[in-house]
Amino acid sequence: MSKPKVIIIGGGFGGLNAAISLRKADIDILVIDKTNHHVFQPLLYQVASAALSPANIASPIREILRHQKNTSVMMANIVSIDKDKRTVIAQNGDHFDYHYLIIAVGSAHAYFGHPEWEAFAPSLKTLQDAIKIREHVLMAFEMAERCEDNAQAAKFLRFVIIGGGPTGVEMAGAVAEIAKKSMFKNFRKIKPEQSEIYLIEGQSHILPTYPERLTLIAKNDLQKMGVNVINDKLVTDVNSNGVKVGDIFLETANIIWAAGNQASPLLETLNIPLDRQGRAILGKDLSIPGYPEVFVIGDAACAMDQQGKMLPGIAPVAIQEGRYVARLIKEQVPFEKRRPFRYFDKGMMATIGKAKAVAVFGKLQFSGYFAWMTWCFVHILYLISFRNRAIVMLQWCFWYMTGKRNVRLITRSIENFFYRE
């Protein structure tokens, strides 16, 4: 009798933790991902802001799973799933059969019905996104240096980040530090420290899922760093000249999108109920209705906690879901005997800048230097390899002491400046 075959689509936090948790199981595992690497997404903004190199936050999936004899890795783009035939289909037509399927495909940013905005306001989800944004931010200063007058240069020295969640807050703080510290005395005609940075959030507070006291602290810290925070204003247009926010138009060549998420279109091929963001609506065991052998985890899952609240799309949730599903498969727990998934809330953290952060752990709320040190420790801990942990720690120590960001590299020519190239 052949061993049960488990296919895991996606090499993010959920997919990898499911695979690692099944390392001793008497099964065959196939991990499929569109890329050959796992990315530590919470630190993508540090690649985009020239603080870290891409290699510091990414590791080849094959290298991570090299000691697992029951696991194979394949680089492929899965575009549809036939749950009745228990088959997944790749873009090139290849078919892969399974006994159990774990879908951990993550999500992409949503542009609220305006896909044309993406050409001018890229999101931050992949290493390619981070590198592109990094080069664009750095190139903006180069373009400003070439301008003949201050009015012309102002467009390149104005940065607009749309979305006041953790990614937007962290990116706004990082851009402020680049402009006002890292670039100090690097130019002769322009003064980067006079750059204007805007953070736009449609709700009444930035970090809307955090307690109000911490959101006010975060806003105050950003403002002290020179970030203009705009709340309760919706973006109504994004084009090559800038951003329209309510009745205000911000002329800029630098727009970063950090607002809203949309699940992978792969989930639509399951023909099951999806929520407004395209996530799979699941049973209490994270399986899809009527198919107990198919699980969805991470950002692709619409799962609830014990109080009936939506679980956030963060790494700890995906990790715990991956381990939970792996246990069900390893022990071959019948559907009717499966205990519901229970998320253990490890809190939330967001960094704003050097020695500035906010954190929530249950009823405990704190901010400032201690929150920032906690943020650093937790993120170092979650990095996949010891090499990456050591390098990132050294880079952060150097950045903390000097304020310098060493990965200020531009590989594109200045003629290819705009995002929509």
C-alpha positions, 0 to 999 in steps of 0.5 A: 500500500502506497503512503498517503501523499500530502501536497502543500501549496505555498512556502510561507509561514503556514506551509513551511510549519505544516511541512516541518511538523510532518517531518517524522510522519510516514507520508510523502510530502510535496511542497509547491511554491511559485518561487524557490524561497521562503520570505520573512514578510514582516521584514520586507519593509526593511529591504524596501528601505535599504536596511537589509539585503534580500538574502538576509530575510529569505532562504531557499525552501529546498535548503530549509527542508533538506533533512526531511527525507519524506519531503520533496520541493517543486517550483510551480504555479498552481492555477486550479484545484479539482477537489473531486479528483483530488488533483492540483493543476499547474500553469504548464498543465502538470497534474499532481494528485493528493490524499491531503491538500494544504492550501497556504497561498497567502494574499496580495494587496487589493486596490478597491476596484481600481487595479489601474492604480497598481502601476503608480502605487506598488504594494509590498508583498514579495522580494521583487516588490521590496527591491523595486520600492527600494530603488524607486525611493533612492532614485527619487533623491537622484532625480531631485538632485538633477532638477533645476528648481525647488518646485520641480524637485519637490515632487520627487521629495514627497513620499505618500504611503497609503494604508495605516496598518503595520506595513504602512506605519513601518514604511512611513517611519523607515522613509522618514529615517532614510530622508532625515538621517541616512541621506544626510550630507549625501547631496549638494543641491537638495536637502533630503531632510526637507522631504515630505512624508505622508501616511494616509489612513481611511479610518479614524486611527492608524493601526486600527486593530490596536488599542486607541492609546497605542495608536495615538502614541504611534501617530505622535512618534511618526509626527515627531519624525516628520511624517504627516499623518492623514486620518479619516480621508479616503484616496479617490485617485492615483495617477502619474502626477500624484494622489487625491485624498478627499479634496486634497491633491498631493503631487508626487512621484513616490507612492507606496500602497499598503492598504487592503488585502485580497486572497489568491484567485486560486481559491475561486477554483474550489467553488466554495463560499468565500468572504469579501476578501476572497478568503475561504470560509472554513469549518472549525477544523480549517477544512473546506465544506464537504472535503475534510482532506482539504485545508486552507491556512494563513492569509487565505483562510477566513477562520474565527477565534473562540469569540467569533472574531476574524483571526488576523493575517499575521505569522503566528496565526499561520504558524499555529494553523500549519502545526494544527493541520499537520497534527490532524494529518499525522494522526489521521484524525477522522473528521467527526473527532477533530477538535476545533482549531484554537489560536493562542494569541501571542500579541501584536507589535509594530515598529515605528522607527529606531527605539520606537514601537508599540506592542500588545500582549493580552491586557499588557500594552507598552511602547517606546524603547522596551517595545522596540527591543521586544519587537527586535527579539521576536523578529530575530527569533522567527527568522528561519536560519541562524545565519540570517539571525546573526547577520540581521542582528549585526546590521541592526546594531550598526544601524542603531549606532550610526543611523546608516542603511548600507544597502542603498543600491540602485541597479536600474538605469535612471531612464527606467525610473518610473514604476510603470516601466 
